[in-house]
C-alpha cells in the first residue's frame, strides 16, 4: 500500500527546516534552466531562515508542509492579496509556491498539497485559486492543467535581471 503524505501547517519554529526544503526544492526544479548568477542571487535572498520566518508570520500567508515517512518532502504557500485583473472569480487566493523534492515527483506529494490548499481556501470562503508559473516550467504547467487549472493570462517574473514570461492559471473552487 502506498503511503500518503501527511500535510501540516507551518509554524514559525519550522522556519529553519522549511528554508532548507524551499531552497533545495527550488534548486531541483529550476537551477539548470537559469543563469547561475541571477539564480544564486534570488536563492540567497528568498530562502533564508529569516525570510521564510517573516513569510510564515505574515497573516496573509499560509504554508503547508508535506511529510512522508517522517521526512519533509514538499511544501506549498498560499498568499492572500490582490489578484491580477484577469482573475474574475473574487475573492481569490494565490498559490504562490508548490514544490516537491525531485526524488518524490510522482509520489502524490503535489496532489496532496493541492488538496490541502483547496480545502483551506474553501474554508476561508475563497471562490478560486490563482497562480503564476514560468512558461518554461513544463512539468509544473502540465501538473496544473491536470489539476484542472486554466490559463487565463500572462505575467512576468524577475529572477535577478532575467525577466521571465509566466502563465497565469486559475481554478474555480466553488
N, C-alpha and C positions, 0 to 999 in steps of 0.2 A: 504494500500500500504506500502510495506517495505521501510524503509529509507535506502538510500545508504550513506556510509561514504564519507566524503569529505577528499581528500588527499592533503596535503600541504608539501612543502619542509621546513625542519627545518632551522632556523637561530640561530646565536649564543645566542640571547636573550631567546631562547627556552631551553637552556641547563639545567636549574634547573628542570623545569617540565618534560623534556624528561628523565633526570636521574632518576626521581621518577617512571615514567612509565616503563622505561627499567628495573629497579630493580624489581618492582612489577610483571611485566610480566615474567621475568626470574625466579623469585621465584615460581610463579604459575606453570610454565612449568616443573621445574627441582628440586625444593627443596627436595621433597620426594624421589627422585631417587638417591641422592648423599650423601656422607659422610658429616655431618654437618660442621666439621672443615674446610675441603677443600672448601666446598661450600661458607661458610661465608667469608673466606679469598679472594676468587675470586670475590664475590659480592662487598666486601669493596674496592677492587682495581679497579674494572671495571665500576662501576656505580656511581661514584661521579660526582658532577656537574662539577668539574674541568676537569675530564677525558672526559666526554661527550662533553663539550665545545671544548676541544682540538680536538676531533674527528670531530665535526661539522666544525671547522675552517680548517681542513686538506683538501686541494684542491683535494685529491684523493678520498674523501668520500662524499656521499650524503645521507642524512636522509630524510625519508618520514614519516609523521605523519598522522594517520587515526583519523578523528574527526567525531563522531556520536552524534547528538543532543547536540552539544557544550561540548562534553567530549572527551578527548583523550583516545582512546581505543586500539590502536596498533601502531606499527611503523616498519619500515624496514630501513636497511642500505646497500647501495651499496659501494663497495670499488674497486678502480682501482689499480691493481698491477699485479704481475707475477702469472699466474695461475699454478696449478700443471701440471706436464708433461703429464698426461693422458687427459688433455683438448686440443683437436686438432683444434677446430674452434676458430681461433685467428683473431682479438682481442676478448677477453672475459672479462667480468666484474664479480666480486664476489658479490653474495647476502650474505653478512656477517651476517645479522640478519633479522629475520622476526618474530615478536611476536604480539600476540593479548592477551588482558586481558581475563582470563579464562571465565568470565561470558559472554563474547561476542563471544566465539567459536561457529561456525556455523551460524554467522550473516553476513557473506560476507566480513569481515574485511581482512582476508588473501588474498582472490582473488582480492580485490580492491587494496591492497598494491602491490600484484604481478603484476597486470596490469600496475600500475604506474611505477614500476621498469622496466618492459619490454619496455614500451613506452620511458622512459628516455634512456635506453640502445640503443634502435633503433635510437633515435635522435642523439646519440653520436657515431653512426656507429659501435657499437659492434656487433659481429656475434653470440655470445652466452652468456649465464649467467651460472655461476657455483656456487656451494655451497658445504659446508661440513656439515654433520648432524650426530649427535650421533646415533649409531645403536640402542640404547635403546629408541630413540625418535620415537616411533611407530606412534603416531598421526601425528607428523610433516612429517615423511617419507611418510606416506600414502597421505598427502596433496601434497607433491612434486611430487609424482607419478601421482596423479590426475591432477596436473598442467602440466603434460607431460614432466617432468624431467626424465632423465635416469641415473641409477647408472653406473658409468664408472671406479670407483676406490675406494681405501681405504686410510685413513689417520689416524693420531692420534691427540688427543687434550688433553692438560694437564690442568686439573682442580685441581690446587694445586699439590699434589703428586700423584693424581689419573690420570693415563694415560688411556684415553678413546678411543675406536675404533669408527671411523666415516666412513660413506659412502661419496664418492664424487659424486655429481649429476651434470648433465649439461643439458641445454636446448638450442637448436638452435632457434634463433630469426630472422633469415633471410628468 
